[in-house]
Amino acid sequence: MQITNGSAGTAVELRHRVLHADPDANAELIERLRADGVRAIALTVVDNGGVTRVKVVPVQRLASALRGGIGFSVVWAVAGADDSFALSAPFDTPAGDLRLFPDFDALSRITGGPRLVWVPADQYTQELDVSPCCQRSMLRGAVERGRELGIEFKAAFEVEMSLLGEDGDPGHHGPGYSASALLEVEPFALDLMDALAGHGIEVEQLHPEYAPGQVEFSCAPRDPVGAADQLALSRIVARKVARAHGLAVSFAPSVHPGALGNGCHLHLSAWRDGVNLMQGGDDAVGGLSGDGAAMVAGMLHALPEVLAVLAPSVLSYARLQPQKWAGAYACWGVENREAALRLVPGTVSSRASSANVEIKTLDGSANPYLALGVLLSAALDGLDRRAELPRPVQRDPHTLSKAERAKAGIARLPSDLGKATDLLARSEMAVKALGPELHHAFVTVRRREWETYGRRDHAELIPEFRLRY
C-alpha cells in the first residue's frame, strides 16, 4: 500500500459510490486490511492554520466510514496553529457538521509496522457535496481547470526541517552541507530515506542544511494533489523516524532565533501534449516557451497578493528576509536564488524533462494544498491573459538601489503577516482561486494570528510554534 496520485473522484462520483456502494467490495477492502495486520486508519486534513489534523478509525468501523464519512465540525475552517478558533460567521456556531471521506487511492502505511495506515481525506457536506472549505478539493479544482486548457502540472517540494534533541539543542552543529554534519545525523538520515521509500516517496537527494540541526530532502515530481499528499505524509514519517532516534522535528519557518529558517520550496512545471512548457523557447526569457513565460508572469504578478497563503505565520517573516535565499523580492531570475521565482533550466542533457520554476517564498507553516492551488490558479490566469514576463533579474535585488529596483519593476514582498493579509483580503484573484467561503475563512485565521501575535518578539514566539506544524 503506497501513496498514489491522490485522485479521488468528484462529489457526483463520490455520492454515487456511497449511495450505491457494493457491500462486497467494501468487505473485501476491510478483509484485505485485516489480513495485512491493519488495526486502524488515520484520516488527515491540513487546516487553514497549517496544522495536520487527524481522525483515527478502527478497521472494524471502516464500513461505516465509507458509507457515511467521519464527523468534522465546520469550525475547523477557522482553526489556528495555536488551537484557537477565529470565530466569524458562518463559522461561529457549534451547530453543523461536515463529513470526512478517505481517499483510498492514496492509502499508505505509517512507519513502524502495519497496524496503522494513513489516508488523506476530503471534506463533504452531509448532502455529499464538496465542502467549499475543503482545501484538498480546492487544489483538485485548479488541476482540473488546467486540464480543460490542455495543461498538466507536475510539482515537487523540498522539505526543510530542524532536528532537535531532548533539550532542544540542534541535531547537528554544521557546517552546512558538510560531511561532518551528515555524520551527526547519519542514522536518522538513512532510516528516513528507507522509510520514505517504503511509502512510495522517492527521495532525490538529502543533505544537512546551513542552519543548526537543519536537514533537507527533495522529493521527485508528481501530480499536484499527489505532491501535497506526499508532503503531508512525509512529515508524519519524518516525525516518527526522528522519535525512534530520540529526536524531535520542527518544520516551522523559524526554529532558532537569528538562524536561517525552514523553507518548503516548490518546484513546478507545466506540460502540454507531453512537452515541458518551461523550456524550448526564447533565450530572452530564460528559454521559457511562450505559454511557460505567461504562466510564470501570472505567478509573479499574483505573488504579493497570495503571499499570506505561502508564508502564513507571523514567524514566516523572520525567515523571509533579503540575502537569505528566501525570495524576499517579487522578481524572477534564471538560477537566481535571491529571486522569489527561480527558473531552473537544468542541464542541456535533461532540460526537456527537468526544466521547472522554483517558488522560494513557501515555508513549513503553509497548507500545501492551498499554496499549490493559488499558484496554479495564478499561472492559469497568466496564461489566459497572455501576461508578459519582465526581463530576468540576475543580481541580488537587495544590492540594487531603490531607483534601480523601481526601474526594473522589482518590489519587496510584504514584510509582515499583517501587510500580506491585507493584500490577500483585497485580492480578486485569490477570491476566485479559493472561492469566497474558503477565502473568508483563511483571511479570518490570518487576521486573528496577526492580532494575537504580530506585535510579539519573534524570539519569544519561536518556542510556542516550533513543533506546531
VEXFIRO-874168 format. One record per residue (C-alpha): residue number from 1; residue in one letter; x, y, z. Coordinates in steps of 0.2 Angstrom, whole numbers, plus 2048, in hexadecimal, padded with zeros to 3 digits. Example, Ala and Ser with C-alpha at 12.3 -4.5 7.8 and 13.67 -1.06 7.14 Angstrom:
2
ZAVEX   resi   resn     X     Y     Z
ZAVEX      1      a   83E   7EA   827
ZAVEX      2      s   844   7FB   824
END
This chain:
469
ZAVEX   resi   resn     X     Y     Z
ZAVEX      1      m   800   800   800
ZAVEX      2      q   809   810   7FA
ZAVEX      3      i   804   821   7F7
ZAVEX      4      t   7FD   824   7E5
ZAVEX      5      n   7F7   833   7DC
ZAVEX      6      g   7EA   839   7E9
ZAVEX      7      s   7DC   839   7DB
ZAVEX      8      a   7CC   837   7E4
ZAVEX      9      g   7BD   839   7D9
ZAVEX     10      t   7B1   848   7D8
ZAVEX     11      a   7A3   84B   7E5
ZAVEX     12      v   797   843   7D8
ZAVEX     13      e   7A2   834   7D7
ZAVEX     14      l   7A4   833   7E9
ZAVEX     15      r   791   834   7EC
ZAVEX     16      h   78E   826   7E0
ZAVEX     17      r   79B   81B   7E7
ZAVEX     18      v   794   81E   7F9
ZAVEX     19      l   782   81C   7F5
ZAVEX     20      h   785   80D   7EA
ZAVEX     21      a   793   805   7F3
ZAVEX     22      d   797   7F3   7F0
ZAVEX     23      p   797   7EB   801
ZAVEX     24      d   7A1   7DD   7FB
ZAVEX     25      a   7AF   7E9   7F4
ZAVEX     26      n   7AF   7F2   805
ZAVEX     27      a   7B0   7E2   80E
ZAVEX     28      e   7BE   7DC   803
ZAVEX     29      l   7C8   7EC   806
ZAVEX     30      i   7C6   7EA   819
ZAVEX     31      e   7CB   7D8   819
ZAVEX     32      r   7DA   7DC   80F
ZAVEX     33      l   7DF   7E9   81C
ZAVEX     34      r   7DC   7DD   82A
ZAVEX     35      a   7E6   7CF   821
ZAVEX     36      d   7F5   7DC   820
ZAVEX     37      g   7F4   7DE   833
ZAVEX     38      v   7EC   7F0   832
ZAVEX     39      r   7E3   7F5   842
ZAVEX     40      a   7DE   807   83E
ZAVEX     41      i   7DD   814   830
ZAVEX     42      a   7E4   826   833
ZAVEX     43      l   7DA   833   829
ZAVEX     44      t   7E3   844   827
ZAVEX     45      v   7DF   855   821
ZAVEX     46      v   7EA   865   822
ZAVEX     47      d   7E0   873   828
ZAVEX     48      n   7E1   886   825
ZAVEX     49      g   7ED   888   834
ZAVEX     50      g   7FA   87C   82B
ZAVEX     51      v   7F7   86E   838
ZAVEX     52      t   7F4   85C   832
ZAVEX     53      r   7E5   856   83B
ZAVEX     54      v   7E1   844   83D
ZAVEX     55      k   7D2   838   841
ZAVEX     56      v   7D6   826   844
ZAVEX     57      v   7C9   818   83F
ZAVEX     58      p   7CA   806   845
ZAVEX     59      v   7CB   7FA   837
ZAVEX     60      q   7BA   7F2   83D
ZAVEX     61      r   7B2   803   83B
ZAVEX     62      l   7B8   806   829
ZAVEX     63      a   7A8   801   821
ZAVEX     64      s   79F   80E   82A
ZAVEX     65      a   7AC   81B   825
ZAVEX     66      l   7AB   817   813
ZAVEX     67      r   798   818   814
ZAVEX     68      g   795   828   81D
ZAVEX     69      g   7A6   830   820
ZAVEX     70      i   7AE   836   831
ZAVEX     71      g   7A7   845   83A
ZAVEX     72      f   7B1   855   839
ZAVEX     73      s   7AB   866   840
ZAVEX     74      v   7A9   875   834
ZAVEX     75      v   7B3   87F   841
ZAVEX     76      w   7C3   876   83B
ZAVEX     77      a   7C2   882   82C
ZAVEX     78      v   7C8   890   838
ZAVEX     79      a   7D4   886   843
ZAVEX     80      g   7E5   88E   846
ZAVEX     81      a   7F6   886   849
ZAVEX     82      d   7F4   88A   85C
ZAVEX     83      d   7E4   880   85D
ZAVEX     84      s   7D9   890   85E
ZAVEX     85      f   7CA   893   853
ZAVEX     86      a   7C8   8A4   84A
ZAVEX     87      l   7B5   8A3   84B
ZAVEX     88      s   7AD   8AD   83D
ZAVEX     89      a   79C   8AA   835
ZAVEX     90      p   798   89D   82E
ZAVEX     91      f   7A6   894   838
ZAVEX     92      d   7A1   89B   849
ZAVEX     93      t   794   88E   84F
ZAVEX     94      p   796   87D   857
ZAVEX     95      a   788   877   84B
ZAVEX     96      g   78B   86E   83B
ZAVEX     97      d   796   85F   835
ZAVEX     98      l   7A1   85A   827
ZAVEX     99      r   7A6   849   822
ZAVEX    100      l   7B7   843   81E
ZAVEX    101      f   7B9   835   811
ZAVEX    102      p   7C9   82C   80F
ZAVEX    103      d   7D1   82C   7FE
ZAVEX    104      f   7D7   81A   7FD
ZAVEX    105      d   7E0   81D   7EC
ZAVEX    106      a   7ED   825   7F7
ZAVEX    107      l   7EE   818   805
ZAVEX    108      s   7FF   816   80E
ZAVEX    109      r   806   80E   81D
ZAVEX    110      i   80E   817   82B
ZAVEX    111      t   81F   813   830
ZAVEX    112      g   822   807   83E
ZAVEX    113      g   817   7F8   839
ZAVEX    114      p   807   7F4   830
ZAVEX    115      r   7FB   7F8   83E
ZAVEX    116      l   7F7   809   839
ZAVEX    117      v   7F4   810   827
ZAVEX    118      w   7F3   822   821
ZAVEX    119      v   7E7   829   814
ZAVEX    120      p   7E3   83B   810
ZAVEX    121      a   7D1   840   811
ZAVEX    122      d   7C5   84C   808
ZAVEX    123      q   7B8   856   810
ZAVEX    124      y   7A6   855   80B
ZAVEX    125      t   795   85B   811
ZAVEX    126      q   788   84F   818
ZAVEX    127      e   780   850   807
ZAVEX    128      l   790   84A   7FF
ZAVEX    129      d   795   85A   7F7
ZAVEX    130      v   7A7   85F   7F8
ZAVEX    131      s   7A9   86B   806
ZAVEX    132      p   7AE   87D   800
ZAVEX    133      c   7BB   87D   80D
ZAVEX    134      c   7C3   86C   808
ZAVEX    135      q   7D5   871   804
ZAVEX    136      r   7DA   861   7FB
ZAVEX    137      s   7CA   863   7F0
ZAVEX    138      m   7CF   875   7EC
ZAVEX    139      l   7E0   86F   7E5
ZAVEX    140      r   7D7   861   7DB
ZAVEX    141      g   7CC   86F   7D3
ZAVEX    142      a   7DC   879   7CE
ZAVEX    143      v   7E3   869   7C6
ZAVEX    144      e   7D3   865   7BD
ZAVEX    145      r   7D3   877   7B6
ZAVEX    146      g   7E4   874   7AF
ZAVEX    147      r   7DF   864   7A7
ZAVEX    148      e   7D0   86D   79E
ZAVEX    149      l   7DE   878   796
ZAVEX    150      g   7E8   869   792
ZAVEX    151      i   7F5   86D   7A0
ZAVEX    152      e   7FC   860   7AB
ZAVEX    153      f   806   865   7BA
ZAVEX    154      k   814   85C   7C3
ZAVEX    155      a   819   862   7D5
ZAVEX    156      a   827   85D   7E1
ZAVEX    157      f   82B   864   7F3
ZAVEX    158      e   83B   866   7FB
ZAVEX    159      v   838   862   80D
ZAVEX    160      e   843   86C   81A
ZAVEX    161      m   842   867   82C
ZAVEX    162      s   84C   86A   83C
ZAVEX    163      l   851   85B   847
ZAVEX    164      l   850   85E   85A
ZAVEX    165      g   857   854   868
ZAVEX    166      e   84E   852   878
ZAVEX    167      d   855   862   87F
ZAVEX    168      g   850   86B   870
ZAVEX    169      d   862   86C   86A
ZAVEX    170      p   865   86A   857
ZAVEX    171      g   867   859   850
ZAVEX    172      h   877   85E   847
ZAVEX    173      h   883   86D   849
ZAVEX    174      g   888   86F   837
ZAVEX    175      p   891   875   82C
ZAVEX    176      g   883   875   820
ZAVEX    177      y   883   868   812
ZAVEX    178      s   892   860   81B
ZAVEX    179      a   897   84E   81D
ZAVEX    180      s   89A   851   82F
ZAVEX    181      a   888   857   832
ZAVEX    182      l   882   848   828
ZAVEX    183      l   88B   83C   833
ZAVEX    184      e   882   844   842
ZAVEX    185      v   871   83F   83B
ZAVEX    186      e   876   830   830
ZAVEX    187      p   86B   823   839
ZAVEX    188      f   85C   82E   838
ZAVEX    189      a   85F   833   826
ZAVEX    190      l   861   821   820
ZAVEX    191      d   852   81B   829
ZAVEX    192      l   848   829   823
ZAVEX    193      m   84C   826   811
ZAVEX    194      d   848   814   813
ZAVEX    195      a   837   818   81B
ZAVEX    196      l   832   824   80E
ZAVEX    197      a   837   818   800
ZAVEX    198      g   82C   80B   809
ZAVEX    199      h   81D   817   807
ZAVEX    200      g   820   81A   7F4
ZAVEX    201      i   828   82B   7F7
ZAVEX    202      e   837   82C   7EC
ZAVEX    203      v   845   837   7F4
ZAVEX    204      e   850   83F   7E7
ZAVEX    205      q   85D   845   7F3
ZAVEX    206      l   860   849   806
ZAVEX    207      h   86D   854   80E
ZAVEX    208      p   870   85E   81E
ZAVEX    209      e   86B   870   81C
ZAVEX    210      y   873   880   822
ZAVEX    211      a   869   883   832
ZAVEX    212      p   86D   87A   842
ZAVEX    213      g   865   869   841
ZAVEX    214      q   85D   86C   830
ZAVEX    215      v   85B   85E   824
ZAVEX    216      e   853   85F   812
ZAVEX    217      f   84D   851   807
ZAVEX    218      s   845   854   7F5
ZAVEX    219      c   837   849   7EF
ZAVEX    220      a   835   844   7DD
ZAVEX    221      p   827   84D   7D3
ZAVEX    222      r   815   846   7D1
ZAVEX    223      d   804   84D   7CE
ZAVEX    224      p   800   85C   7DA
ZAVEX    225      v   7F3   853   7E5
ZAVEX    226      g   7FF   845   7E7
ZAVEX    227      a   80D   850   7EB
ZAVEX    228      a   804   859   7F9
ZAVEX    229      d   7FE   848   7FF
ZAVEX    230      q   810   842   7FF
ZAVEX    231      l   816   851   809
ZAVEX    232      a   809   84F   816
ZAVEX    233      l   80E   83C   818
ZAVEX    234      s   820   840   817
ZAVEX    235      r   81F   84B   826
ZAVEX    236      i   816   83D   830
ZAVEX    237      v   823   831   82B
ZAVEX    238      a   832   83D   82F
ZAVEX    239      r   82A   840   841
ZAVEX    240      k   828   82D   844
ZAVEX    241      v   83A   829   83E
ZAVEX    242      a   841   837   848
ZAVEX    243      r   838   831   858
ZAVEX    244      a   841   820   856
ZAVEX    245      h   851   829   857
ZAVEX    246      g   84D   834   866
ZAVEX    247      l   84A   843   85B
ZAVEX    248      a   83C   850   858
ZAVEX    249      v   839   858   847
ZAVEX    250      s   834   86A   844
ZAVEX    251      f   82D   870   833
ZAVEX    252      a   82A   881   839
ZAVEX    253      p   831   890   82F
ZAVEX    254      s   83B   896   83E
ZAVEX    255      v   843   889   84A
ZAVEX    256      h   852   892   852
ZAVEX    257      p   852   8A5   854
ZAVEX    258      g   85E   8AD   848
ZAVEX    259      a   861   89D   83E
ZAVEX    260      l   85A   899   82C
ZAVEX    261      g   849   892   82D
ZAVEX    262      n   840   883   824
ZAVEX    263      g   83A   886   813
ZAVEX    264      c   82F   87A   809
ZAVEX    265      h   834   87F   7F7
ZAVEX    266      l   828   879   7E9
ZAVEX    267      h   82E   874   7D8
ZAVEX    268      l   821   875   7CB
ZAVEX    269      s   820   871   7B8
ZAVEX    270      a   812   872   7AC
ZAVEX    271      w   810   866   79D
ZAVEX    272      r   805   865   78D
ZAVEX    273      d   804   855   783
ZAVEX    274      g   814   84E   78B
ZAVEX    275      v   81E   85E   788
ZAVEX    276      n   826   868   797
ZAVEX    277      l   820   87A   795
ZAVEX    278      m   82E   880   7A1
ZAVEX    279      q   83B   87E   793
ZAVEX    280      g   83C   87E   780
ZAVEX    281      g   83A   891   77E
ZAVEX    282      d   842   8A2   77D
ZAVEX    283      d   853   8A4   785
ZAVEX    284      a   84D   8B6   78A
ZAVEX    285      v   842   8AE   797
ZAVEX    286      g   84D   8A0   79C
ZAVEX    287      g   848   894   78F
ZAVEX    288      l   836   894   795
ZAVEX    289      s   829   890   788
ZAVEX    290      g   81C   89D   784
ZAVEX    291      d   80F   894   78F
ZAVEX    292      g   81C   891   79D
ZAVEX    293      a   821   8A3   79D
ZAVEX    294      a   80E   8A8   79F
ZAVEX    295      m   80C   89C   7AD
ZAVEX    296      v   81B   8A2   7B7
ZAVEX    297      a   815   8B4   7B4
ZAVEX    298      g   804   8B0   7BB
ZAVEX    299      m   80D   8A9   7CB
ZAVEX    300      l   819   8B8   7CC
ZAVEX    301      h   80A   8C4   7CB
ZAVEX    302      a   800   8BB   7D8
ZAVEX    303      l   80E   8B8   7E4
ZAVEX    304      p   80B   8C7   7F0
ZAVEX    305      e   7F9   8C3   7F0
ZAVEX    306      v   7FA   8B1   7F5
ZAVEX    307      l   80A   8B2   800
ZAVEX    308      a   7FF   8B0   810
ZAVEX    309      v   7FB   89F   809
ZAVEX    310      l   80D   89A   805
ZAVEX    311      a   814   8A2   815
ZAVEX    312      p   805   8A2   821
ZAVEX    313      s   80D   8A4   832
ZAVEX    314      v   814   8B2   83C
ZAVEX    315      l   824   8A9   83C
ZAVEX    316      s   824   8A7   829
ZAVEX    317      y   82B   8B8   829
ZAVEX    318      a   83A   8B5   834
ZAVEX    319      r   83F   8A9   826
ZAVEX    320      l   83A   8B3   817
ZAVEX    321      q   848   8C0   817
ZAVEX    322      p   854   8C6   80A
ZAVEX    323      q   864   8BE   807
ZAVEX    324      k   85E   8AE   80F
ZAVEX    325      w   859   8A4   7FF
ZAVEX    326      a   847   8A5   804
ZAVEX    327      g   841   8B0   7F5
ZAVEX    328      a   83C   8C0   7FE
ZAVEX    329      y   83A   8CA   7EE
ZAVEX    330      a   82D   8C7   7E1
ZAVEX    331      c   838   8C4   7D2
ZAVEX    332      w   83E   8B5   7C8
ZAVEX    333      g   84E   8AF   7C2
ZAVEX    334      v   857   8A1   7B9
ZAVEX    335      e   860   897   7C7
ZAVEX    336      n   85E   8A7   7D3
ZAVEX    337      r   85C   8A0   7E4
ZAVEX    338      e   858   8B2   7EB
ZAVEX    339      a   849   8B3   7DF
ZAVEX    340      a   838   8AE   7E5
ZAVEX    341      l   836   8A4   7D5
ZAVEX    342      r   845   89B   7CF
ZAVEX    343      l   845   893   7BE
ZAVEX    344      v   84F   882   7BF
ZAVEX    345      p   853   87E   7AC
ZAVEX    346      g   85D   86E   7B1
ZAVEX    347      t   86B   867   7A7
ZAVEX    348      v   86A   867   794
ZAVEX    349      s   869   854   795
ZAVEX    350      s   859   854   7A0
ZAVEX    351      r   851   865   79C
ZAVEX    352      a   842   85E   793
ZAVEX    353      s   83D   854   7A2
ZAVEX    354      s   844   85D   7B1
ZAVEX    355      a   842   870   7AD
ZAVEX    356      n   837   878   7BB
ZAVEX    357      v   834   888   7C5
ZAVEX    358      e   837   888   7D8
ZAVEX    359      i   82C   892   7E3
ZAVEX    360      k   838   896   7F2
ZAVEX    361      t   82C   8A0   7FD
ZAVEX    362      l   822   891   804
ZAVEX    363      d   826   88B   815
ZAVEX    364      g   821   87D   821
ZAVEX    365      s   812   886   828
ZAVEX    366      a   809   886   817
ZAVEX    367      n   7FB   87A   813
ZAVEX    368      p   802   871   804
ZAVEX    369      y   7F1   86F   7FB
ZAVEX    370      l   7ED   881   7FC
ZAVEX    371      a   7FF   887   7F8
ZAVEX    372      l   7FF   87C   7E8
ZAVEX    373      g   7ED   881   7E4
ZAVEX    374      v   7EF   894   7E4
ZAVEX    375      l   7FF   892   7DA
ZAVEX    376      l   7F7   887   7CD
ZAVEX    377      s   7E9   893   7CC
ZAVEX    378      a   7F5   8A2   7CA
ZAVEX    379      a   7FE   899   7BC
ZAVEX    380      l   7EE   895   7B3
ZAVEX    381      d   7E9   8A7   7B5
ZAVEX    382      g   7F9   8AC   7AD
ZAVEX    383      l   7F7   8A0   79F
ZAVEX    384      d   7E5   8A6   79C
ZAVEX    385      r   7EB   8B9   79C
ZAVEX    386      r   7FA   8B5   792
ZAVEX    387      a   803   8BE   7A0
ZAVEX    388      e   814   8C5   79B
ZAVEX    389      l   823   8C0   7A5
ZAVEX    390      p   830   8CE   7A9
ZAVEX    391      r   843   8CB   7A6
ZAVEX    392      p   84B   8BF   7B2
ZAVEX    393      v   855   8C6   7C1
ZAVEX    394      q   866   8BF   7C2
ZAVEX    395      r   86C   8C8   7D1
ZAVEX    396      d   868   8C8   7E3
ZAVEX    397      p   85A   8D5   7E3
ZAVEX    398      h   85E   8DB   7F4
ZAVEX    399      t   86E   8E2   7ED
ZAVEX    400      l   865   8ED   7E1
ZAVEX    401      s   861   8FF   7E5
ZAVEX    402      k   84E   903   7E8
ZAVEX    403      a   84F   90C   7D7
ZAVEX    404      e   856   8FD   7CE
ZAVEX    405      r   849   8F2   7D6
ZAVEX    406      a   83B   8FE   7D1
ZAVEX    407      k   841   8FF   7BF
ZAVEX    408      a   842   8EC   7BE
ZAVEX    409      g   831   8EA   7C6
ZAVEX    410      i   838   8E1   7D5
ZAVEX    411      a   82E   8E2   7E5
ZAVEX    412      r   831   8DC   7F7
ZAVEX    413      l   824   8CF   7FC
ZAVEX    414      p   81A   8D3   80B
ZAVEX    415      s   825   8D4   81B
ZAVEX    416      d   819   8CD   827
ZAVEX    417      l   809   8C3   828
ZAVEX    418      g   7FE   8D2   82B
ZAVEX    419      k   803   8DA   81B
ZAVEX    420      a   802   8C9   811
ZAVEX    421      t   7F0   8C6   818
ZAVEX    422      d   7EA   8D7   813
ZAVEX    423      l   7EF   8D3   801
ZAVEX    424      l   7E7   8C2   802
ZAVEX    425      a   7D7   8C9   808
ZAVEX    426      r   7D6   8D5   7FA
ZAVEX    427      s   7DB   8C9   7EC
ZAVEX    428      e   7CE   8C5   7DF
ZAVEX    429      m   7DA   8B7   7D8
ZAVEX    430      a   7DB   8AF   7E9
ZAVEX    431      v   7C8   8AF   7EC
ZAVEX    432      k   7C6   8A7   7DB
ZAVEX    433      a   7D3   89A   7DE
ZAVEX    434      l   7CE   895   7F0
ZAVEX    435      g   7BB   899   7EE
ZAVEX    436      p   7B3   8A6   7F9
ZAVEX    437      e   7B0   89A   808
ZAVEX    438      l   7C1   893   809
ZAVEX    439      h   7C9   8A5   806
ZAVEX    440      h   7BF   8AC   814
ZAVEX    441      a   7C3   89E   820
ZAVEX    442      f   7D6   89F   81C
ZAVEX    443      v   7D7   8B2   81D
ZAVEX    444      t   7CE   8B1   82E
ZAVEX    445      v   7DB   8A5   835
ZAVEX    446      r   7E9   8B0   82F
ZAVEX    447      r   7E2   8BF   836
ZAVEX    448      r   7DF   8B7   847
ZAVEX    449      e   7F1   8B1   847
ZAVEX    450      w   7F8   8C2   843
ZAVEX    451      e   7ED   8CA   850
ZAVEX    452      t   7F2   8BE   85D
ZAVEX    453      y   805   8BC   85A
ZAVEX    454      g   80A   8C9   84D
ZAVEX    455      r   811   8D5   85A
ZAVEX    456      r   81B   8C8   864
ZAVEX    457      d   82E   8C5   862
ZAVEX    458      h   832   8B7   856
ZAVEX    459      a   83E   8AF   862
ZAVEX    460      e   830   8AE   86F
ZAVEX    461      l   824   8A6   863
ZAVEX    462      i   830   899   85C
ZAVEX    463      p   82E   88C   86B
ZAVEX    464      e   81B   88E   86A
ZAVEX    465      f   81A   889   857
ZAVEX    466      r   82A   87F   855
ZAVEX    467      l   821   86E   855
ZAVEX    468      r   80F   874   84F
ZAVEX    469      y   811   870   83C
END
